[in-house]
Amino acid sequence: MLADLEASVIRAILGAPLQVKLDNGTIVEGKIADVKEGAPRMPNVRAPFSFIVQTSRTNARQGMIVLMHETFGADGLGVFAVPLQPTEDAQPWEIIFS
């Protein structure tokens, strides 16, 4: 699924609730908060994109997380995520596909 994933799939669930399984097994509620897409670098190659997943504030560290939403099937979508600066009550995570 990762090789074929495009920004349009993520954009379709922008703002929708999902669950995020952290690398320690904890599951937290979240949502896709933003999607950015760049210009394709070559013909017939996926355009680079990134998106922000926002969860409740956690003791975040970069690593693998699993996004669980019906769009991604029963196993969810495993991605490498980098935590960004948290706000008072939220933890944003950035996921990049280049």
Biopython code that builds the backbone (N, CA, C, O; Angstrom):
import numpy as np
from Bio.PDB.StructureBuilder import StructureBuilder

atoms = [
    (1, "MET", "N", (0.816, -1.194, 0.000)),
    (1, "MET", "CA", (0.000, 0.000, 0.000)),
    (1, "MET", "C", (0.862, 1.261, 0.000)),
    (1, "MET", "O", (0.504, 2.239, -0.657)),
    (2, "LEU", "N", (1.978, 1.267, 0.712)),
    (2, "LEU", "CA", (2.811, 2.477, 0.788)),
    (2, "LEU", "C", (3.309, 2.920, -0.578)),
    (2, "LEU", "O", (3.334, 4.117, -0.867)),
    (3, "ALA", "N", (3.705, 1.975, -1.422)),
    (3, "ALA", "CA", (4.248, 2.325, -2.730)),
    (3, "ALA", "C", (3.215, 3.005, -3.616)),
    (3, "ALA", "O", (3.568, 3.809, -4.479)),
    (4, "ASP", "N", (1.948, 2.689, -3.410)),
    (4, "ASP", "CA", (0.878, 3.244, -4.241)),
    (4, "ASP", "C", (0.124, 4.391, -3.582)),
    (4, "ASP", "O", (-0.749, 4.993, -4.206)),
    (5, "LEU", "N", (0.444, 4.698, -2.345)),
    (5, "LEU", "CA", (-0.293, 5.731, -1.613)),
    (5, "LEU", "C", (-0.063, 7.102, -2.230)),
    (5, "LEU", "O", (1.071, 7.484, -2.518)),
    (6, "GLU", "N", (-1.143, 7.832, -2.428)),
    (6, "GLU", "CA", (-1.060, 9.189, -2.975)),
    (6, "GLU", "C", (-1.757, 10.159, -2.045)),
    (6, "GLU", "O", (-2.578, 9.767, -1.216)),
    (7, "ALA", "N", (-1.425, 11.414, -2.191)),
    (7, "ALA", "CA", (-1.987, 12.463, -1.338)),
    (7, "ALA", "C", (-3.514, 12.466, -1.387)),
    (7, "ALA", "O", (-4.158, 12.771, -0.383)),
    (8, "SER", "N", (-4.096, 12.138, -2.521)),
    (8, "SER", "CA", (-5.553, 12.167, -2.659)),
    (8, "SER", "C", (-6.235, 11.203, -1.679)),
    (8, "SER", "O", (-7.330, 11.490, -1.195)),
    (9, "VAL", "N", (-5.600, 10.070, -1.386)),
    (9, "VAL", "CA", (-6.160, 9.100, -0.434)),
    (9, "VAL", "C", (-6.205, 9.715, 0.962)),
    (9, "VAL", "O", (-7.196, 9.580, 1.679)),
    (10, "ILE", "N", (-5.128, 10.387, 1.338)),
    (10, "ILE", "CA", (-5.066, 11.016, 2.658)),
    (10, "ILE", "C", (-6.005, 12.218, 2.712)),
    (10, "ILE", "O", (-6.694, 12.423, 3.712)),
    (11, "ARG", "N", (-6.037, 13.004, 1.654)),
    (11, "ARG", "CA", (-6.908, 14.185, 1.598)),
    (11, "ARG", "C", (-8.374, 13.792, 1.756)),
    (11, "ARG", "O", (-9.160, 14.551, 2.323)),
    (12, "ALA", "N", (-8.747, 12.619, 1.260)),
    (12, "ALA", "CA", (-10.139, 12.156, 1.339)),
    (12, "ALA", "C", (-10.595, 11.943, 2.781)),
    (12, "ALA", "O", (-11.795, 11.978, 3.054)),
    (13, "ILE", "N", (-9.663, 11.723, 3.704)),
    (13, "ILE", "CA", (-10.044, 11.522, 5.104)),
    (13, "ILE", "C", (-9.563, 12.676, 5.994)),
    (13, "ILE", "O", (-9.491, 12.533, 7.214)),
    (14, "LEU", "N", (-9.242, 13.790, 5.393)),
    (14, "LEU", "CA", (-8.819, 14.983, 6.131)),
    (14, "LEU", "C", (-9.883, 15.352, 7.163)),
    (14, "LEU", "O", (-11.048, 15.546, 6.816)),
    (15, "GLY", "N", (-9.487, 15.446, 8.413)),
    (15, "GLY", "CA", (-10.404, 15.810, 9.490)),
    (15, "GLY", "C", (-11.215, 14.664, 10.068)),
    (15, "GLY", "O", (-11.842, 14.819, 11.116)),
    (16, "ALA", "N", (-11.215, 13.518, 9.404)),
    (16, "ALA", "CA", (-11.981, 12.364, 9.898)),
    (16, "ALA", "C", (-11.276, 11.735, 11.098)),
    (16, "ALA", "O", (-10.046, 11.706, 11.147)),
    (17, "PRO", "N", (-12.037, 11.236, 12.057)),
    (17, "PRO", "CA", (-11.403, 10.584, 13.203)),
    (17, "PRO", "C", (-10.735, 9.273, 12.784)),
    (17, "PRO", "O", (-11.235, 8.548, 11.924)),
    (18, "LEU", "N", (-9.607, 8.995, 13.407)),
    (18, "LEU", "CA", (-8.919, 7.729, 13.213)),
    (18, "LEU", "C", (-8.207, 7.370, 14.504)),
    (18, "LEU", "O", (-8.129, 8.182, 15.426)),
    (19, "GLN", "N", (-7.699, 6.177, 14.565)),
    (19, "GLN", "CA", (-6.925, 5.769, 15.728)),
    (19, "GLN", "C", (-5.467, 5.656, 15.311)),
    (19, "GLN", "O", (-5.151, 5.292, 14.179)),
    (20, "VAL", "N", (-4.585, 5.977, 16.255)),
    (20, "VAL", "CA", (-3.156, 5.928, 16.012)),
    (20, "VAL", "C", (-2.537, 4.982, 17.040)),
    (20, "VAL", "O", (-2.645, 5.196, 18.248)),
    (21, "LYS", "N", (-1.893, 3.943, 16.539)),
    (21, "LYS", "CA", (-1.196, 3.007, 17.430)),
    (21, "LYS", "C", (0.263, 3.430, 17.485)),
    (21, "LYS", "O", (0.973, 3.377, 16.480)),
    (22, "LEU", "N", (0.703, 3.846, 18.657)),
    (22, "LEU", "CA", (2.072, 4.308, 18.852)),
    (22, "LEU", "C", (3.027, 3.124, 18.941)),
    (22, "LEU", "O", (2.591, 1.981, 19.077)),
    (23, "ASP", "N", (4.322, 3.391, 18.865)),
    (23, "ASP", "CA", (5.296, 2.308, 18.856)),
    (23, "ASP", "C", (5.346, 1.515, 20.166)),
    (23, "ASP", "O", (5.895, 0.414, 20.208)),
    (24, "ASN", "N", (4.772, 2.077, 21.233)),
    (24, "ASN", "CA", (4.728, 1.336, 22.499)),
    (24, "ASN", "C", (3.430, 0.542, 22.664)),
    (24, "ASN", "O", (3.189, -0.052, 23.715)),
    (25, "GLY", "N", (2.593, 0.534, 21.616)),
    (25, "GLY", "CA", (1.345, -0.219, 21.634)),
    (25, "GLY", "C", (0.133, 0.575, 22.093)),
    (25, "GLY", "O", (-0.999, 0.113, 21.952)),
    (26, "THR", "N", (0.356, 1.757, 22.638)),
    (26, "THR", "CA", (-0.746, 2.613, 23.069)),
    (26, "THR", "C", (-1.542, 3.071, 21.854)),
    (26, "THR", "O", (-0.970, 3.405, 20.817)),
    (27, "ILE", "N", (-2.858, 3.086, 21.988)),
    (27, "ILE", "CA", (-3.728, 3.574, 20.915)),
    (27, "ILE", "C", (-4.366, 4.873, 21.375)),
    (27, "ILE", "O", (-4.958, 4.937, 22.452)),
    (28, "VAL", "N", (-4.243, 5.913, 20.548)),
    (28, "VAL", "CA", (-4.820, 7.212, 20.849)),
    (28, "VAL", "C", (-5.704, 7.651, 19.684)),
    (28, "VAL", "O", (-5.518, 7.224, 18.544)),
    (29, "GLU", "N", (-6.661, 8.507, 19.996)),
    (29, "GLU", "CA", (-7.530, 9.059, 18.960)),
    (29, "GLU", "C", (-6.790, 10.180, 18.232)),
    (29, "GLU", "O", (-5.981, 10.892, 18.827)),
    (30, "GLY", "N", (-7.074, 10.324, 16.954)),
    (30, "GLY", "CA", (-6.419, 11.366, 16.180)),
    (30, "GLY", "C", (-7.220, 11.738, 14.950)),
    (30, "GLY", "O", (-8.353, 11.297, 14.758)),
    (31, "LYS", "N", (-6.593, 12.567, 14.117)),
    (31, "LYS", "CA", (-7.189, 12.967, 12.837)),
    (31, "LYS", "C", (-6.080, 13.464, 11.923)),
    (31, "LYS", "O", (-5.006, 13.852, 12.382)),
    (32, "ILE", "N", (-6.355, 13.449, 10.623)),
    (32, "ILE", "CA", (-5.458, 14.057, 9.649)),
    (32, "ILE", "C", (-5.747, 15.552, 9.685)),
    (32, "ILE", "O", (-6.864, 15.980, 9.394)),
    (33, "ALA", "N", (-4.743, 16.343, 10.041)),
    (33, "ALA", "CA", (-4.954, 17.775, 10.219)),
    (33, "ALA", "C", (-4.544, 18.597, 8.995)),
    (33, "ALA", "O", (-5.036, 19.710, 8.810)),
    (34, "ASP", "N", (-3.659, 18.069, 8.164)),
    (34, "ASP", "CA", (-3.182, 18.837, 7.008)),
    (34, "ASP", "C", (-2.536, 17.888, 6.013)),
    (34, "ASP", "O", (-1.953, 16.874, 6.398)),
    (35, "VAL", "N", (-2.641, 18.222, 4.727)),
    (35, "VAL", "CA", (-1.994, 17.472, 3.653)),
    (35, "VAL", "C", (-1.361, 18.482, 2.705)),
    (35, "VAL", "O", (-2.011, 19.437, 2.279)),
    (36, "LYS", "N", (-0.097, 18.269, 2.380)),
    (36, "LYS", "CA", (0.605, 19.132, 1.415)),
    (36, "LYS", "C", (1.182, 18.257, 0.318)),
    (36, "LYS", "O", (1.728, 17.185, 0.578)),
    (37, "GLU", "N", (1.052, 18.735, -0.914)),
    (37, "GLU", "CA", (1.540, 17.967, -2.053)),
    (37, "GLU", "C", (2.422, 18.847, -2.916)),
    (37, "GLU", "O", (2.064, 19.983, -3.227)),
    (38, "GLY", "N", (3.582, 18.317, -3.306)),
    (38, "GLY", "CA", (4.498, 19.029, -4.185)),
    (38, "GLY", "C", (4.247, 18.660, -5.634)),
    (38, "GLY", "O", (3.375, 17.850, -5.949)),
    (39, "ALA", "N", (5.020, 19.264, -6.495)),
    (39, "ALA", "CA", (4.927, 18.966, -7.923)),
    (39, "ALA", "C", (5.693, 17.675, -8.210)),
    (39, "ALA", "O", (6.726, 17.415, -7.594)),
    (40, "PRO", "N", (5.186, 16.865, -9.149)),
    (40, "PRO", "CA", (5.917, 15.644, -9.515)),
    (40, "PRO", "C", (7.308, 16.007, -10.041)),
    (40, "PRO", "O", (7.469, 16.988, -10.766)),
    (41, "ARG", "N", (8.294, 15.215, -9.674)),
    (41, "ARG", "CA", (9.670, 15.481, -10.105)),
    (41, "ARG", "C", (9.971, 14.877, -11.465)),
    (41, "ARG", "O", (10.838, 15.359, -12.194)),
    (42, "MET", "N", (9.242, 13.810, -11.803)),
    (42, "MET", "CA", (9.424, 13.131, -13.083)),
    (42, "MET", "C", (8.065, 12.620, -13.550)),
    (42, "MET", "O", (7.171, 12.402, -12.732)),
    (43, "PRO", "N", (7.903, 12.429, -14.858)),
    (43, "PRO", "CA", (6.651, 11.854, -15.348)),
    (43, "PRO", "C", (6.449, 10.441, -14.795)),
    (43, "PRO", "O", (7.412, 9.704, -14.582)),
    (44, "ASN", "N", (5.211, 10.081, -14.571)),
    (44, "ASN", "CA", (4.836, 8.737, -14.115)),
    (44, "ASN", "C", (5.416, 8.357, -12.758)),
    (44, "ASN", "O", (5.578, 7.175, -12.455)),
    (45, "VAL", "N", (5.728, 9.363, -11.942)),
    (45, "VAL", "CA", (6.229, 9.127, -10.591)),
    (45, "VAL", "C", (5.329, 9.892, -9.621)),
    (45, "VAL", "O", (4.922, 11.020, -9.899)),
    (46, "ARG", "N", (5.026, 9.279, -8.500)),
    (46, "ARG", "CA", (4.166, 9.910, -7.504)),
    (46, "ARG", "C", (4.738, 11.259, -7.075)),
    (46, "ARG", "O", (5.941, 11.392, -6.850)),
    (47, "ALA", "N", (3.869, 12.246, -6.965)),
    (47, "ALA", "CA", (4.282, 13.555, -6.454)),
    (47, "ALA", "C", (4.615, 13.427, -4.975)),
    (47, "ALA", "O", (3.922, 12.712, -4.251)),
    (48, "PRO", "N", (5.660, 14.104, -4.510)),
    (48, "PRO", "CA", (5.960, 14.046, -3.079)),
    (48, "PRO", "C", (4.843, 14.719, -2.281)),
    (48, "PRO", "O", (4.242, 15.693, -2.733)),
    (49, "PHE", "N", (4.575, 14.186, -1.092)),
    (49, "PHE", "CA", (3.559, 14.795, -0.244)),
    (49, "PHE", "C", (3.879, 14.518, 1.207)),
    (49, "PHE", "O", (4.667, 13.631, 1.538)),
    (50, "SER", "N", (3.253, 15.294, 2.057)),
    (50, "SER", "CA", (3.380, 15.079, 3.497)),
    (50, "SER", "C", (2.030, 15.353, 4.126)),
    (50, "SER", "O", (1.174, 16.020, 3.546)),
    (51, "PHE", "N", (1.862, 14.823, 5.321)),
    (51, "PHE", "CA", (0.631, 15.129, 6.035)),
    (51, "PHE", "C", (0.904, 15.152, 7.531)),
    (51, "PHE", "O", (1.873, 14.578, 8.027)),
    (52, "ILE", "N", (0.007, 15.839, 8.223)),
    (52, "ILE", "CA", (0.105, 15.984, 9.667)),
    (52, "ILE", "C", (-1.034, 15.203, 10.310)),
    (52, "ILE", "O", (-2.202, 15.389, 9.967)),
    (53, "VAL", "N", (-0.683, 14.333, 11.240)),
    (53, "VAL", "CA", (-1.664, 13.636, 12.068)),
    (53, "VAL", "C", (-1.624, 14.300, 13.432)),
    (53, "VAL", "O", (-0.552, 14.500, 14.003)),
    (54, "GLN", "N", (-2.766, 14.632, 13.940)),
    (54, "GLN", "CA", (-2.844, 15.269, 15.255)),
    (54, "GLN", "C", (-3.513, 14.321, 16.240)),
    (54, "GLN", "O", (-4.599, 13.801, 15.982)),
    (55, "THR", "N", (-2.844, 14.102, 17.380)),
    (55, "THR", "CA", (-3.384, 13.260, 18.442)),
    (55, "THR", "C", (-3.393, 14.068, 19.737)),
    (55, "THR", "O", (-2.941, 15.213, 19.777)),
    (56, "SER", "N", (-3.914, 13.452, 20.785)),
    (56, "SER", "CA", (-3.777, 14.068, 22.100)),
    (56, "SER", "C", (-2.288, 14.085, 22.437)),
    (56, "SER", "O", (-1.501, 13.314, 21.888)),
    (57, "ARG", "N", (-1.930, 14.960, 23.330)),
    (57, "ARG", "CA", (-0.518, 15.103, 23.683)),
    (57, "ARG", "C", (-0.004, 13.819, 24.332)),
    (57, "ARG", "O", (-0.640, 13.267, 25.230)),
    (58, "THR", "N", (1.156, 13.352, 23.867)),
    (58, "THR", "CA", (1.761, 12.125, 24.369)),
    (58, "THR", "C", (3.246, 12.369, 24.614)),
    (58, "THR", "O", (3.776, 13.422, 24.259)),
    (59, "ASN", "N", (3.901, 11.411, 25.208)),
    (59, "ASN", "CA", (5.365, 11.449, 25.295)),
    (59, "ASN", "C", (5.885, 10.921, 23.966)),
    (59, "ASN", "O", (6.290, 9.763, 23.862)),
    (60, "ALA", "N", (5.869, 11.767, 22.967)),
    (60, "ALA", "CA", (6.124, 11.360, 21.596)),
    (60, "ALA", "C", (7.618, 11.228, 21.308)),
    (60, "ALA", "O", (8.455, 11.963, 21.831)),
    (61, "ARG", "N", (7.903, 10.258, 20.454)),
    (61, "ARG", "CA", (9.242, 10.138, 19.895)),
    (61, "ARG", "C", (9.086, 9.613, 18.475)),
    (61, "ARG", "O", (8.115, 8.925, 18.161)),
    (62, "GLN", "N", (10.031, 9.936, 17.637)),
    (62, "GLN", "CA", (9.905, 9.505, 16.249)),
    (62, "GLN", "C", (9.963, 7.995, 16.156)),
    (62, "GLN", "O", (10.607, 7.327, 16.965)),
    (63, "GLY", "N", (9.284, 7.477, 15.163)),
    (63, "GLY", "CA", (9.276, 6.036, 14.961)),
    (63, "GLY", "C", (8.056, 5.591, 14.188)),
    (63, "GLY", "O", (7.325, 6.405, 13.622)),
    (64, "MET", "N", (7.850, 4.306, 14.172)),
    (64, "MET", "CA", (6.733, 3.738, 13.439)),
    (64, "MET", "C", (5.434, 3.894, 14.235)),
    (64, "MET", "O", (5.380, 3.628, 15.436)),
    (65, "ILE", "N", (4.402, 4.330, 13.534)),
    (65, "ILE", "CA", (3.060, 4.363, 14.087)),
    (65, "ILE", "C", (2.142, 3.692, 13.073)),
    (65, "ILE", "O", (2.495, 3.560, 11.901)),
    (66, "VAL", "N", (0.981, 3.274, 13.517)),
    (66, "VAL", "CA", (0.003, 2.666, 12.614)),
    (66, "VAL", "C", (-1.255, 3.513, 12.648)),
    (66, "VAL", "O", (-1.839, 3.737, 13.708)),
    (67, "LEU", "N", (-1.668, 3.983, 11.476)),
    (67, "LEU", "CA", (-2.906, 4.747, 11.344)),
    (67, "LEU", "C", (-4.018, 3.756, 11.052)),
    (67, "LEU", "O", (-3.946, 2.996, 10.086)),
    (68, "MET", "N", (-5.043, 3.766, 11.887)),
    (68, "MET", "CA", (-6.133, 2.819, 11.736)),
    (68, "MET", "C", (-7.408, 3.552, 11.330)),
    (68, "MET", "O", (-7.971, 4.345, 12.085)),
    (69, "HIS", "N", (-7.831, 3.256, 10.123)),
    (69, "HIS", "CA", (-9.037, 3.837, 9.529)),
    (69, "HIS", "C", (-9.502, 2.850, 8.473)),
    (69, "HIS", "O", (-8.684, 2.135, 7.894)),
    (70, "GLU", "N", (-10.782, 2.800, 8.216)),
    (70, "GLU", "CA", (-11.310, 1.841, 7.233)),
    (70, "GLU", "C", (-10.635, 1.972, 5.874)),
    (70, "GLU", "O", (-10.548, 0.993, 5.134)),
    (71, "THR", "N", (-10.160, 3.158, 5.538)),
    (71, "THR", "CA", (-9.468, 3.387, 4.268)),
    (71, "THR", "C", (-8.242, 2.488, 4.127)),
    (71, "THR", "O", (-7.885, 2.099, 3.014)),
    (72, "PHE", "N", (-7.592, 2.154, 5.248)),
    (72, "PHE", "CA", (-6.337, 1.423, 5.222)),
    (72, "PHE", "C", (-6.482, -0.065, 5.501)),
    (72, "PHE", "O", (-5.479, -0.769, 5.614)),
    (73, "GLY", "N", (-7.702, -0.554, 5.612)),
    (73, "GLY", "CA", (-7.928, -1.973, 5.845)),
    (73, "GLY", "C", (-7.700, -2.377, 7.297)),
    (73, "GLY", "O", (-7.424, -1.540, 8.156)),
    (74, "ALA", "N", (-7.819, -3.662, 7.548)),
    (74, "ALA", "CA", (-7.781, -4.194, 8.915)),
    (74, "ALA", "C", (-6.433, -4.003, 9.607)),
    (74, "ALA", "O", (-6.384, -3.844, 10.826)),
    (75, "ASP", "N", (-5.350, -4.018, 8.851)),
    (75, "ASP", "CA", (-4.020, -3.887, 9.453)),
    (75, "ASP", "C", (-3.574, -2.447, 9.645)),
    (75, "ASP", "O", (-2.571, -2.190, 10.312)),
    (76, "GLY", "N", (-4.309, -1.508, 9.069)),
    (76, "GLY", "CA", (-3.927, -0.110, 9.178)),
    (76, "GLY", "C", (-2.774, 0.227, 8.252)),
    (76, "GLY", "O", (-2.350, -0.597, 7.442)),
    (77, "LEU", "N", (-2.275, 1.441, 8.380)),
    (77, "LEU", "CA", (-1.183, 1.946, 7.547)),
    (77, "LEU", "C", (0.002, 2.259, 8.453)),
    (77, "LEU", "O", (-0.035, 3.218, 9.224)),
    (78, "GLY", "N", (1.050, 1.452, 8.359)),
    (78, "GLY", "CA", (2.253, 1.682, 9.147)),
    (78, "GLY", "C", (3.136, 2.715, 8.465)),
    (78, "GLY", "O", (3.498, 2.557, 7.299)),
    (79, "VAL", "N", (3.480, 3.765, 9.186)),
    (79, "VAL", "CA", (4.301, 4.844, 8.630)),
    (79, "VAL", "C", (5.338, 5.294, 9.658)),
    (79, "VAL", "O", (5.169, 5.084, 10.859)),
    (80, "PHE", "N", (6.402, 5.909, 9.173)),
    (80, "PHE", "CA", (7.400, 6.520, 10.043)),
    (80, "PHE", "C", (6.949, 7.950, 10.283)),
    (80, "PHE", "O", (6.721, 8.702, 9.335)),
    (81, "ALA", "N", (6.820, 8.326, 11.544)),
    (81, "ALA", "CA", (6.305, 9.652, 11.894)),
    (81, "ALA", "C", (7.289, 10.382, 12.800)),
    (81, "ALA", "O", (7.949, 9.780, 13.648)),
    (82, "VAL", "N", (7.367, 11.685, 12.599)),
    (82, "VAL", "CA", (8.219, 12.537, 13.416)),
    (82, "VAL", "C", (7.320, 13.482, 14.210)),
    (82, "VAL", "O", (6.533, 14.220, 13.617)),
    (83, "PRO", "N", (7.423, 13.474, 15.532)),
    (83, "PRO", "CA", (6.608, 14.395, 16.327)),
    (83, "PRO", "C", (7.098, 15.829, 16.145)),
    (83, "PRO", "O", (8.301, 16.091, 16.118)),
    (84, "LEU", "N", (6.162, 16.736, 16.024)),
    (84, "LEU", "CA", (6.476, 18.160, 15.936)),
    (84, "LEU", "C", (6.237, 18.793, 17.299)),
    (84, "LEU", "O", (5.829, 18.112, 18.240)),
    (85, "GLN", "N", (6.486, 20.072, 17.406)),
    (85, "GLN", "CA", (6.300, 20.785, 18.669)),
    (85, "GLN", "C", (4.849, 20.653, 19.134)),
    (85, "GLN", "O", (3.938, 21.065, 18.417)),
    (86, "PRO", "N", (4.618, 20.085, 20.324)),
    (86, "PRO", "CA", (3.240, 19.936, 20.797)),
    (86, "PRO", "C", (2.651, 21.277, 21.231)),
    (86, "PRO", "O", (3.371, 22.211, 21.584)),
    (87, "THR", "N", (1.337, 21.342, 21.195)),
    (87, "THR", "CA", (0.634, 22.491, 21.755)),
    (87, "THR", "C", (0.208, 22.096, 23.161)),
    (87, "THR", "O", (0.596, 21.039, 23.658)),
    (88, "GLU", "N", (-0.568, 22.923, 23.784)),
    (88, "GLU", "CA", (-0.989, 22.640, 25.155)),
    (88, "GLU", "C", (-1.722, 21.307, 25.281)),
    (88, "GLU", "O", (-1.547, 20.591, 26.267)),
    (89, "ASP", "N", (-2.551, 20.973, 24.276)),
    (89, "ASP", "CA", (-3.348, 19.758, 24.379)),
    (89, "ASP", "C", (-3.256, 18.825, 23.180)),
    (89, "ASP", "O", (-4.001, 17.847, 23.115)),
    (90, "ALA", "N", (-2.366, 19.095, 22.231)),
    (90, "ALA", "CA", (-2.298, 18.265, 21.026)),
    (90, "ALA", "C", (-0.852, 17.959, 20.641)),
    (90, "ALA", "O", (0.063, 18.744, 20.891)),
    (91, "GLN", "N", (-0.682, 16.792, 20.026)),
    (91, "GLN", "CA", (0.622, 16.368, 19.525)),
    (91, "GLN", "C", (0.527, 16.167, 18.011)),
    (91, "GLN", "O", (-0.105, 15.213, 17.557)),
    (92, "PRO", "N", (1.150, 17.056, 17.221)),
    (92, "PRO", "CA", (1.174, 16.835, 15.787)),
    (92, "PRO", "C", (2.338, 15.920, 15.386)),
    (92, "PRO", "O", (3.418, 15.975, 15.974)),
    (93, "TRP", "N", (2.096, 15.088, 14.384)),
    (93, "TRP", "CA", (3.096, 14.181, 13.832)),
    (93, "TRP", "C", (3.201, 14.458, 12.339)),
    (93, "TRP", "O", (2.179, 14.657, 11.682)),
    (94, "GLU", "N", (4.399, 14.476, 11.793)),
    (94, "GLU", "CA", (4.565, 14.668, 10.346)),
    (94, "GLU", "C", (5.003, 13.371, 9.709)),
    (94, "GLU", "O", (5.888, 12.678, 10.211)),
    (95, "ILE", "N", (4.363, 13.050, 8.582)),
    (95, "ILE", "CA", (4.689, 11.882, 7.787)),
    (95, "ILE", "C", (5.008, 12.377, 6.385)),
    (95, "ILE", "O", (4.221, 13.121, 5.800)),
    (96, "ILE", "N", (6.150, 11.974, 5.839)),
    (96, "ILE", "CA", (6.610, 12.479, 4.542)),
    (96, "ILE", "C", (6.762, 11.326, 3.561)),
    (96, "ILE", "O", (7.331, 10.286, 3.893)),
    (97, "PHE", "N", (6.250, 11.520, 2.353)),
    (97, "PHE", "CA", (6.445, 10.601, 1.228)),
    (97, "PHE", "C", (7.131, 11.386, 0.123)),
    (97, "PHE", "O", (6.540, 12.291, -0.467)),
    (98, "SER", "N", (8.388, 11.033, -0.157)),
    (98, "SER", "CA", (9.098, 11.783, -1.203)),
    (98, "SER", "C", (9.334, 10.933, -2.429)),
    (98, "SER", "O", (9.918, 11.405, -3.404)),
]
sb = StructureBuilder()
sb.init_structure("model")
sb.init_model(0)
sb.init_chain("A")
sb.init_seg("    ")
for serial, (resi, resn, name, xyz) in enumerate(atoms, 1):
    if name == "N":
        sb.init_residue(resn, " ", resi, " ")
    sb.init_atom(name, np.array(xyz, "f"), 0.0, 1.0, " ", f" {name:<3s}", serial, name[0])
structure = sb.get_structure()
